[in-house]
Amino acid sequence: MLRRPRRNRRTSAIRGMIRETHLSVDNLVQPLFLVEEMNVREEVKSLPGNYRLCLNEALKEIEACLKLGIHNFILFPAIPEKYKDKTATYSYRDDNFYLQHAKEIRYHFPEICMISDIAMDPYSVDGHDGLVRDGKVLNDETLPILTRMALAQADAGFDLLGPSDMMDGRVGAIRTALDEAGFIDTGIMAYTAKYASAFYGPFRDALDSAPKAGDKKTYQMDPANQREALIEAELDIQEGADFIMVKPALNYLDVISLLKNNTETPVAAYHVSGECAMLLAAAEKGWLNLDRAVEETLTCIKRAGADVLITYFAKHYAQLAKKQVLQGMIHEPKPTVRQRSNIFNK
């Protein structure tokens, strides 16, 4: 046997030298769920280790993440029912706590990247991403609402706006409105290939944002389709998207790879709540090692082509990476000058 691939796997040093995929904390985005009330740190039961956070707790969480090297955060609001209506007017009101919290976070942490969520469902009594009339989600009538939401978020200090609604033409409408209002530096991270997935359950629990009737299949993509993602990507890029996103991530690695290999725009992948909850539940049962499973999962998403990984395990992975560095420093000390001299004299 002239070729033995195992020779290149023999030691950690050799494996590291030829490793094809390198996952960094810089690639990760930590989601945060924000609430209006004070003194709230409430764990999401279906997504252990993740919390609904008041402003002060959110500031503490961001500070803890920064110490681990995480600088990117995507913020979601848990909107009380009293603020919801048919046309999501609270989404762009001056007294919107989500916008106020964002301004406070920006003031305290000017160095971080803040990503928003643009869609009607957190603010709508119908729980849909678009305007509902006679049981139908209307596309074009939704765009002005999303545009007003985007302008309010840009003014609040978000770096990237995340239209997650999957309405046709919303990226172009938002980009035009931002530029006309002078927000030329505010970017758009478009939810390009957002699938009508069964893996959003814990997220909807966290925000209480499930549809009150029907489903989202008329605007979110069919899980059976792959090439359709190329159409969505082409449109979003033409309309001014700075990032394109695949959601969910783990069940759609082929779509991530497809977009990575067919576009020049950075690709984000959203490792969604249900995908993370499965690993947490299996680990709780003792069926897998959570640390190893998290590292493998995120590496695979990166290997598929994701430049950016939004995951509820961002903080977990950062803690794991820091622990591995510390263990390496403890268990593999650098040779002393005397030891090096002995080596050279052999």
N, C-alpha and C positions, 0 to 999 in steps of 0.2 A: 504494500500500500504506500504509494509515493505521496499521496495527499491524505493527511489526517486532520480534519477540522478541529478535533479536540486539542491539538497542540496549542491553538490560539485561545483556548479556554482554561488553560492549565493553572494560571495564577491570577490573582486580583489585578496585578499590575498590567499583565498582558490584556486581560479583558477590558480594563479601563482605557488602554492605549488605542483600541480599535472600536470602542463603543460608538455606535452610529447615532444614537439619539441622546441628547443631553437635556434633562429637565431642570429648570431653574425656578427658584422662587419668583424671579422677575416675570415669569410667564403666567403667574397665577393671579386670579381675582377672587377676593373673598366677598360673598353676598352678605348683606346685613338687612334685617327686617326692623323697620322703625315704627314706633307707636307715639301717640300724642301725649299719653299720660306720663306723670312723673314717677320716679322710683320703680320702674318696671324692668325686670330681667326674667322673662317667662320662657321656659324651655318649650320648644315645639315637640309635642309628644311623639309625633310620627317621624321626627328628624332629630334624635338626641344629639346634644352638643351644640345645637343652634337655638337662638333665642330671639324673642321679640324684645326690642331694646328701646328704652327711653333715651333722650338725648344724652344725658350724663353717662349712661351705661354704654352707649354707642361710642362716645369719646374715649372711654376707658378701653373698649374693645379695639378700637383703631390704634390706640397707643401701644397696646400689647402686641398687635400684629406688626406694627412698625419695628418694634424691637426684634422681631423675627425676620425682618427683611421684606415683609409684604407691604407694598405701596399702592395697590390697586383694589378698589372697592366698588361694588355695584349695590345701589341702595333701593329698597322696595318699601312702600308704605302700607301699613295695615290701617285702612280707613274705616272709622266708625260708621255704622249704618246711617246715623243722623246727617252725615254730610253727603250721602249718595243721592243722585237724581238721574233722570233719563239722559241728560246731556253732559254729565261729568263736569259741571261748572266749578266744583271745588278744586279740580286739578290745576287751575290757573289763578285761583283767588290769592290775594296778597297774604291772607291769614292762614294759608295752607301750611300745616305743621311740617310736611315733607320738605317744602321749599325753605321754610325757616330753619329746620334742622340742617339742611344742606349748607345754608349760609354760615351757620355756626361751625359746622365741621370744616368748611373751607377756611374760616377765620383761624381756627386752632391748628389746622394741618394744611397749610398752603402747598406743601410739597407732594401731596398724594394725588392720584388720579381718581376722580369720582365719575362713576357711570350711572346714568339715570335709567328709568323705565318709562316708556311712553306707550300707553294703551288706555282704553277707557275702563277696562274691567275692574280695577281697584275702586273706581269712583262711581260706577254705574249700578243702579238698582237692578239691572238685568244681568250683570256679571259677565257681559260679553265685551270683547275688545273694540267693538264698533257700535255705532248707533243702531238701536233696534226699533223697528216700526212694523207693526202687524206681523210680528214673529220673524221678520227678515232682518239680517244684519246688512245695513246699507254701507256701501263703500265710499262713494264720492262725498256724501253728506258727512261722513266721519272725518274727512281730511282737515277741514277748518278747525275742528275741535282739537285734533292732534297737533296742529300747527300752533295754536294758542298755548297748549301744554308745553310744547318744545320751547317756545320763546320764554315762558316763565321759568323753565328749568335752566336755560342758558343764562338768564339773568341771575339765577340763584348760585351760579358758579360751577355747574357741572362741566367737566372736560369733554365727555362723550355722552351723547344722547342715544338711548337705546329703544328705537321704535320696535316693539314686540308684537304689534297688532296684526301684521300680515295683510293690511289693506293695500290694494294696488295703488301705486303712485305716491305713497306717503313719504318716501325718502326724498323725492324731488320736491314735493310741496314744502317739507320741512327745511330742506337745504335753501330753497329760494327765499323762504321767510327769514331764515337766520341771516343770510347774506344781506338782505334788504334792511334788516334791523341792526346791522353792524357786527353781528356775531360770526365774523368770517373765520375765527380761529376755533370755534366750537365744532368738534367732530361728531360724526354719526357712526355708531356701531349698529348696523342694521341686522335685525333677526331675519336672515335671508332665507334659510331653509328650516323653518320652525314647523315641526310635524305635530299632527293631531295624535299625541302620544298618551299612553296609559301611565306614564311615569312622572306626572306632575302633581300627584296627590298630596304629598307633604307640603309642597309649596302653597297649594290652595288652602290647606289647613292653616298655614302660618298667616295668610292674608285674608282668609275667609272670602275668596274671590271666585268661587266656582260659579258657572252659569246657573241662573235660576230656572232656565228652561232650555231644552235642546242641547246641542253640543257645538264644537268649534270647527267641525269638519268642512264647512263651506269656505273657510278662509285659511285654516292651517293645512299643511300639506298631508297628503295620503302617505302613510308609512311604507306603502308598496313602491313608491316612486323614487327614482334616483336622478334620471336625466332632467326632470322638471326643475331640480335644484339649479341646473345651469341657466335656465331661463330666468329664474328669480335672481341669481347672482349677476347676470348680464344687466338686468334692469336696475338693480340696486346700485351697481357700479356706475352705470350711465347717469343715474340720477344724483350721484354725489356721495355715495357711501364711502367712508374711510376704512371701515372694517366690515367684513361680512361674517355672519355667524351661522353655525349649525346647532340645532337644539332638537332633541337631546344629543349627547356626544357618543356614549359607549355603544349604543345600538345602531349608530349611524357613522361608524368609522369609514365606511366606503364613501359616504357623501363628503366627509371632511377631506379625504384623499382626492376625490374628484374635483372639488373646488380648488384645493391647493395646487393641483397639477394643471388646472385650466384657467387660472387667473393670477394676476400679480398683486392683488389686494390682500392685505393681511387677513388670515382666517382665525376667527374665534370659535371655540366650542364650549357649549354649556353642559357641563356634567350635572345633570338635573337632580332634583331632590329624591325622586324615586330610585334612581340609579345609586345614589349614595346611601339611601335608607336600606337597600338590600344588603349592602356590605356591612352596615352597622348591625342589622338583625342577625346575619349569619355569624358575625364575630361574637355577638352576645350569646349565641347558642354554642359557641366554641367550635364552629364548623370551619373557620378559617382564621388566619393571623391577620388582624386588621392592618397593622403597619405594612406588612408585605403586600397585602392586597391593594392598599391605597397607592403605594409606590408603583406597583405594576400597572394598575389601571391608568394612572395619570401619565405614565411613560408611554403606554400604548396609544393614548389619545394624542400625545405629542408626536409619536412616531407616525401616526396617520396623516399628520400635516398641520395640526393646530399650532398657530403661533401664540395664541392666548387661550388659557384654560380657566373658565369660570367654574369653581367647584366649592362645595361646602366643606371639602377637606383641605382647603388652602392652608389654613392655620395648622391643621394636624400635620400636613406634609412639611411645613416650615419647621415645626417643632421636631419632627423626625430627622430632617436634614441637619438641624443644629446638633441634635443628639449624636448623629453619626460622625459629625466633624469632631465633637468633643471626645468621643470614644476613640477615634483615630489618633487624636493628639495624645491620649492617655496610653493607648496600647501600642502605638507605633512611634515612639519618641525619635526625634532626629538624632543621628550619631553625634557624639561629642567630638571636639577637635582631636582628642587622643585616639578615639575610636577610628576616626577618619585616617589618622596618621598610620595606625596599624594596618588598615585596609591597603593604603597606598604602598606600604613597605613589603606587602606579600608578593 
